[in-house]
Amino acid sequence: MTNLVITNTENKIAKETKNSTITCARVLVETLLELGVDSVFGYPGAAVLSIYNEMSSKQNQLKHYLVRHEQAAVHAAEGYARISGKPGTVIVTSGPGFTNTITGIANAYADSTPLVVLAGDVASNDNQGKVFQKVDILSLTKTCCKKNYLVTSKDDIKQVIKEAYEVANSGEKGPVVVALPRNILESKYVSKIKRNYHRKKRITVTDSEYEKVLKQIKNAKSPLVLLGGGAIDAVESIQEFVSKTKIPVVSTLMGIGAFSSKNDFYLGMIGINGTYCANTALSNADFILALGVSFSDRSTCKNSEFGKKAKVINVNIKKNTHRYFYGIQSDSKEFLNGIVNRIDFETNFSKWHDKVNCFKSESGPIGQKSSCLHSSVVLETIYEYTKNQEPVVVTDVGQHQMLTAQFFNFDKPKKFITSGGLGTMGFGLPAAIGAQLANPKSLVLNITGDGSFQMNLQELATCREHNLPVKIIIMNNSYLGMVRQMQEKIYNNIYQVEMINPDFTKIAESYDLFAVRVKTIEELIPALEKAMLHQGTAIIDIAIDNFEEINNTSSV
């Protein structure tokens, strides 16, 4: 992003404001363009109409995508950010327009996704008594965003916006919220540039820290590399490190794609719904190098038991207090580049590799096969049919999410987009919209469940309006499958998890979209062929086994 220095453009605006009535709304839009923002997801309302008025004359440079619900705007911006590598941008109005974004902001915060949410607010001089659509934006977001701002007459809106994008996309990335009172947006802009308003901290790894890691590698008998979402941008560095050290690799859900799943050194995903091989290797490791890992309870299962036999070195851009042998604050890529050049010894982990191969041979399928059409069969078929196109796969949350992580082989980063930390149903469709817009030439698959799909299905209208070729695959079992499975195992009961679903093909038709229903395995390939040939959005509604289960393979 643009550094926070006074630019010629800023000087020009400062001169213009002496003899003109240029508004803060106009300066905001011009700042977005200066920062390279080309796509905005939003929903207009009175508090932000001054921004929309300015955007209307910049349509060729700044494309606005009108969603049908503000939560979907944030999820779409997340999908865009996860694929493009740039912060997503959201504009919403005051009151419920903003409160509808909270789930999306919390989701982005949990998954460290860079976003800037530009939130309209009531006029700052309307602070007596009850005011229409007034909510305390700063209080609502103080626990679920990286930073928040309330722009006042004392602030330079240009500098605040620049800082917001820099904060969102630096260090541990995340969402930033900027509250924009209506009267400030509509007021005359006055430049109040402050130098060094926000300073980046330069984090470097010391020689002694590298030596500690090298010593552990030398002494290890059964080492592992554990990849989290913070390692997604370090693909080539990870490959070089693993090639040099011959250390096997496992990943969290968010780390999928940071290392090729086809590589012989990759053992799979760890955690509650991880593979037997990955979890068993983790339990037997004596040294774990964790790169960009948040140590979520879904990955560690029981924190007290995680890596009990191992010394864990945690490399993370954020300082944290999780239990580990040693912590290094660093970007994963920078750390790996530094340590690879320091490895001047040969490793021999052949006995450990033999043991790991035994774990692989003992592994069973994560999905329970049955006589009915099962998700595992469906997903294996879809993977084989689409793998040559290297699709971007966006999931919702539930059984289909975990099975997709297992049955698709992700060889590159930014090909698997999911809600990990918050587990948000309804994430999939809007995130797929953002992913498709960030990479229009890619095949984007939204693999979802019947429960998740109904959380944000109104975004079919957004798909239709922009003729987006997203392919939506509904794993329809007429149940909240993951919840039902937990009810059965923990309470020996099923309650309030059966879904009476509408006809999704008719809903698709009402939006003038292509849809097809699949009830047998024989119908699946023909349905895929029709959907892939269709130029726009296509829905495949697949009736799967009502009582399918994901086998619990955890041994962490």
JOTA-V817529 format. One record per pair of residues at least 6 apart in sequence whose ideal C-beta (glycine too) atoms are under 7 Angstrom apart, sorted by the first residue. I is the first residue (numbers start at 1). J is the second residue. If there is no record, write none. Layout:
# JOTA-V817529
I|J + I|J
This chain:
# JOTA-V817529
1|35 + 1|165 + 1|166 + 1|169 + 2|34 + 2|35 + 2|162 + 4|159 + 4|162 + 4|163 + 4|166 + 4|197 + 4|198 + 6|193 + 9|34 + 10|158 + 10|191 + 10|193 + 13|22 + 13|27 + 13|191 + 14|191 + 16|22 + 17|188 + 17|189 + 17|190 + 17|191 + 21|188 + 22|188 + 22|189 + 23|50 + 23|185 + 23|186 + 23|187 + 23|188 + 23|189 + 24|157 + 24|184 + 24|185 + 24|187 + 24|189 + 25|50 + 25|51 + 25|54 + 25|185 + 25|186 + 26|54 + 27|157 + 27|158 + 27|189 + 28|51 + 28|157 + 28|161 + 29|51 + 29|54 + 29|55 + 29|58 + 29|62 + 31|158 + 31|161 + 31|162 + 32|62 + 32|89 + 33|58 + 33|61 + 33|62 + 35|162 + 35|165 + 37|62 + 37|89 + 38|62 + 38|63 + 39|63 + 39|65 + 39|80 + 39|89 + 39|437 + 40|62 + 40|64 + 40|65 + 40|89 + 40|91 + 41|65 + 41|67 + 41|73 + 41|76 + 41|77 + 41|88 + 41|89 + 41|90 + 41|434 + 42|64 + 42|73 + 42|90 + 42|91 + 42|92 + 43|66 + 43|67 + 43|70 + 43|73 + 43|92 + 43|93 + 43|97 + 44|52 + 44|93 + 45|93 + 45|94 + 45|97 + 45|120 + 46|93 + 47|93 + 47|94 + 47|120 + 47|121 + 47|122 + 47|182 + 48|91 + 48|93 + 48|120 + 50|185 + 50|186 + 51|91 + 51|185 + 55|62 + 55|64 + 65|76 + 65|437 + 65|462 + 65|466 + 67|73 + 67|76 + 67|430 + 67|459 + 67|462 + 68|458 + 68|459 + 68|461 + 68|462 + 69|100 + 69|456 + 69|458 + 70|92 + 70|97 + 70|100 + 70|101 + 71|100 + 71|101 + 71|103 + 71|104 + 71|426 + 71|456 + 72|430 + 72|456 + 72|459 + 73|90 + 73|92 + 73|101 + 74|90 + 74|101 + 74|104 + 74|105 + 74|108 + 74|115 + 74|117 + 75|104 + 75|427 + 75|430 + 75|431 + 76|430 + 76|431 + 76|433 + 76|434 + 77|88 + 77|89 + 77|90 + 77|115 + 77|434 + 78|88 + 78|104 + 78|107 + 78|108 + 78|113 + 78|115 + 78|431 + 78|434 + 79|394 + 79|417 + 79|430 + 79|431 + 79|432 + 79|433 + 79|434 + 79|435 + 80|88 + 80|434 + 80|435 + 80|437 + 80|438 + 81|87 + 81|88 + 81|113 + 81|114 + 81|115 + 82|113 + 82|414 + 82|417 + 82|435 + 83|392 + 83|414 + 83|435 + 83|438 + 83|439 + 84|438 + 87|114 + 87|115 + 87|116 + 87|165 + 87|168 + 87|169 + 88|115 + 88|434 + 89|116 + 90|101 + 90|115 + 90|117 + 90|118 + 91|118 + 92|98 + 92|101 + 92|119 + 92|120 + 93|120 + 94|120 + 94|121 + 94|122 + 94|133 + 95|133 + 95|134 + 95|135 + 97|120 + 98|119 + 98|135 + 98|137 + 99|135 + 101|117 + 102|140 + 102|144 + 103|424 + 105|117 + 105|141 + 105|144 + 105|145 + 105|175 + 105|177 + 106|144 + 106|422 + 107|419 + 107|422 + 107|424 + 107|427 + 108|115 + 108|174 + 108|175 + 109|144 + 109|145 + 109|146 + 109|174 + 109|175 + 110|421 + 110|422 + 111|229 + 111|254 + 111|419 + 111|420 + 111|421 + 112|172 + 112|173 + 112|174 + 112|229 + 112|230 + 113|173 + 113|174 + 113|175 + 114|168 + 114|169 + 114|173 + 114|174 + 115|168 + 115|175 + 115|176 + 116|164 + 116|165 + 116|168 + 116|176 + 116|178 + 117|175 + 117|177 + 118|178 + 118|180 + 119|137 + 119|177 + 119|178 + 119|179 + 119|180 + 120|180 + 120|182 + 121|137 + 121|179 + 121|180 + 121|181 + 121|182 + 122|131 + 122|133 + 122|134 + 122|181 + 122|182 + 123|181 + 123|182 + 123|183 + 124|152 + 124|181 + 124|183 + 124|184 + 125|183 + 126|134 + 137|177 + 137|179 + 138|148 + 138|150 + 138|179 + 141|148 + 141|177 + 142|148 + 145|174 + 145|175 + 145|176 + 145|177 + 146|167 + 146|168 + 146|174 + 146|175 + 146|176 + 147|167 + 147|176 + 148|176 + 148|177 + 149|160 + 149|164 + 149|178 + 149|179 + 150|179 + 151|157 + 151|160 + 151|178 + 151|179 + 151|180 + 151|181 + 151|184 + 152|184 + 153|184 + 155|192 + 156|191 + 156|192 + 156|193 + 157|189 + 159|193 + 159|194 + 159|197 + 160|178 + 161|178 + 163|197 + 163|198 + 164|176 + 164|178 + 166|198 + 167|176 + 167|198 + 168|174 + 168|175 + 168|176 + 170|200 + 171|317 + 172|317 + 172|318 + 203|329 + 203|330 + 205|328 + 205|330 + 205|335 + 205|338 + 209|328 + 210|338 + 210|339 + 210|342 + 212|326 + 213|289 + 213|313 + 213|339 + 214|342 + 214|343 + 216|287 + 216|311 + 216|313 + 217|223 + 217|245 + 217|347 + 218|345 + 220|286 + 220|287 + 221|286 + 221|352 + 222|284 + 222|285 + 222|286 + 222|352 + 223|247 + 223|285 + 223|287 + 223|349 + 224|247 + 224|248 + 224|250 + 224|281 + 224|282 + 224|285 + 224|288 + 225|242 + 225|247 + 225|249 + 225|289 + 225|291 + 226|250 + 226|288 + 226|289 + 226|290 + 226|291 + 226|293 + 227|238 + 227|249 + 227|251 + 227|255 + 227|258 + 227|259 + 227|291 + 227|292 + 228|252 + 228|254 + 228|255 + 228|290 + 228|291 + 228|292 + 228|293 + 228|294 + 229|254 + 229|255 + 229|292 + 229|420 + 230|291 + 230|292 + 230|293 + 230|316 + 230|317 + 230|332 + 231|238 + 231|255 + 231|258 + 231|291 + 231|292 + 231|332 + 232|257 + 232|258 + 232|413 + 232|414 + 233|333 + 234|258 + 234|332 + 234|333 + 234|336 + 235|258 + 235|413 + 237|333 + 237|336 + 237|337 + 238|258 + 238|259 + 238|336 + 240|340 + 241|336 + 241|340 + 242|249 + 242|265 + 244|340 + 244|343 + 245|343 + 245|347 + 246|347 + 246|349 + 247|349 + 248|265 + 248|267 + 248|281 + 248|356 + 249|259 + 249|265 + 249|266 + 249|267 + 250|267 + 250|268 + 250|270 + 250|278 + 250|281 + 250|282 + 251|258 + 251|259 + 251|269 + 252|269 + 252|270 + 252|271 + 252|293 + 252|299 + 253|269 + 253|271 + 253|405 + 253|418 + 253|420 + 254|420 + 256|269 + 256|405 + 256|410 + 256|416 + 257|410 + 257|412 + 257|413 + 257|414 + 257|415 + 257|416 + 258|413 + 259|266 + 260|266 + 260|411 + 261|409 + 261|410 + 261|411 + 262|409 + 262|411 + 267|277 + 267|278 + 267|281 + 267|356 + 268|274 + 268|275 + 268|277 + 268|278 + 269|275 + 269|278 + 269|405 + 270|278 + 270|279 + 270|282 + 270|299 + 270|556 + 271|298 + 271|299 + 271|301 + 271|554 + 272|298 + 272|301 + 272|554 + 273|402 + 273|550 + 274|553 + 274|554 + 275|363 + 275|366 + 275|406 + 275|553 + 276|359 + 276|362 + 276|363 + 276|364 + 276|553 + 276|555 + 277|359 + 277|360 + 277|363 + 279|553 + 279|554 + 279|555 + 279|556 + 280|359 + 280|555 + 281|356 + 281|359 + 282|307 + 282|556 + 283|555 + 283|556 + 284|309 + 285|307 + 285|309 + 285|310 + 286|309 + 286|310 + 287|310 + 287|311 + 288|307 + 288|310 + 288|312 + 289|313 + 290|312 + 290|313 + 290|314 + 290|315 + 291|315 + 291|332 + 292|316 + 292|332 + 293|314 + 293|316 + 294|421 + 295|322 + 296|421 + 297|303 + 300|306 + 300|556 + 301|554 + 301|556 + 303|323 + 305|556 + 306|556 + 311|325 + 312|324 + 312|325 + 313|324 + 313|325 + 313|326 + 313|328 + 314|322 + 314|324 + 314|327 + 315|328 + 315|330 + 315|332 + 315|335 + 316|329 + 317|329 + 317|330 + 317|331 + 319|329 + 328|335 + 364|551 + 365|376 + 366|403 + 366|406 + 366|550 + 366|551 + 366|553 + 367|374 + 367|375 + 367|376 + 367|403 + 367|550 + 368|548 + 368|549 + 368|551 + 369|376 + 370|545 + 370|548 + 372|545 + 373|520 + 373|521 + 373|543 + 373|544 + 373|545 + 374|544 + 374|545 + 374|548 + 375|399 + 375|400 + 375|403 + 375|475 + 375|544 + 375|548 + 376|403 + 376|407 + 377|521 + 378|475 + 378|524 + 378|542 + 378|544 + 379|403 + 379|404 + 379|407 + 379|408 + 380|407 + 381|524 + 382|473 + 382|528 + 383|407 + 383|408 + 383|409 + 385|525 + 385|528 + 386|443 + 386|445 + 389|443 + 390|412 + 390|415 + 391|442 + 391|443 + 391|444 + 391|445 + 392|415 + 392|417 + 392|435 + 392|439 + 392|442 + 392|444 + 393|404 + 393|408 + 393|415 + 393|416 + 393|445 + 393|447 + 394|417 + 394|428 + 394|431 + 394|432 + 394|435 + 394|444 + 394|445 + 394|446 + 395|401 + 395|404 + 395|418 + 395|428 + 395|447 + 395|448 + 396|425 + 396|426 + 396|427 + 396|428 + 396|448 + 396|449 + 396|452 + 397|419 + 397|423 + 397|424 + 397|425 + 397|427 + 397|452 + 398|449 + 398|451 + 398|452 + 398|481 + 398|482 + 399|481 + 399|482 + 399|548 + 399|550 + 400|447 + 400|448 + 400|449 + 400|475 + 401|418 + 402|550 + 403|550 + 404|447 + 410|416 + 417|431 + 417|435 + 419|427 + 425|451 + 425|452 + 425|455 + 426|452 + 426|455 + 426|456 + 428|446 + 428|448 + 428|452 + 429|446 + 429|448 + 429|453 + 429|456 + 429|457 + 429|459 + 429|472 + 430|456 + 430|459 + 432|444 + 432|446 + 432|470 + 433|459 + 433|462 + 433|463 + 433|468 + 433|470 + 435|444 + 436|444 + 436|468 + 436|469 + 436|470 + 444|470 + 444|471 + 445|471 + 445|473 + 446|470 + 446|472 + 446|473 + 447|473 + 447|475 + 448|472 + 448|474 + 449|475 + 449|481 + 450|474 + 450|476 + 450|477 + 450|478 + 450|499 + 450|501 + 451|480 + 451|499 + 453|474 + 457|507 + 460|508 + 460|511 + 460|513 + 460|537 + 461|511 + 463|470 + 463|513 + 463|537 + 464|511 + 464|512 + 464|513 + 464|537 + 467|536 + 468|536 + 468|537 + 469|535 + 469|536 + 469|537 + 470|537 + 471|531 + 471|532 + 471|538 + 472|537 + 472|539 + 473|540 + 473|542 + 474|504 + 474|539 + 474|540 + 474|541 + 474|542 + 475|542 + 475|544 + 476|501 + 476|541 + 476|542 + 476|543 + 476|544 + 477|544 + 477|545 + 477|546 + 477|548 + 478|498 + 478|499 + 478|501 + 478|546 + 479|497 + 479|498 + 479|499 + 479|546 + 480|497 + 480|499 + 481|548 + 483|497 + 484|494 + 484|497 + 485|549 + 485|550 + 487|493 + 487|494 + 487|495 + 487|497 + 488|494 + 504|515 + 504|539 + 504|541 + 505|515 + 505|516 + 505|517 + 505|539 + 505|541 + 508|514 + 508|515 + 508|539 + 509|515 + 513|536 + 513|537 + 513|539 + 514|531 + 514|534 + 514|536 + 514|538 + 515|539 + 515|541 + 516|527 + 516|530 + 516|531 + 516|540 + 517|541 + 518|524 + 518|527 + 518|540 + 518|541 + 518|542 + 518|543 + 519|543 + 527|540 + 531|538 + 531|540
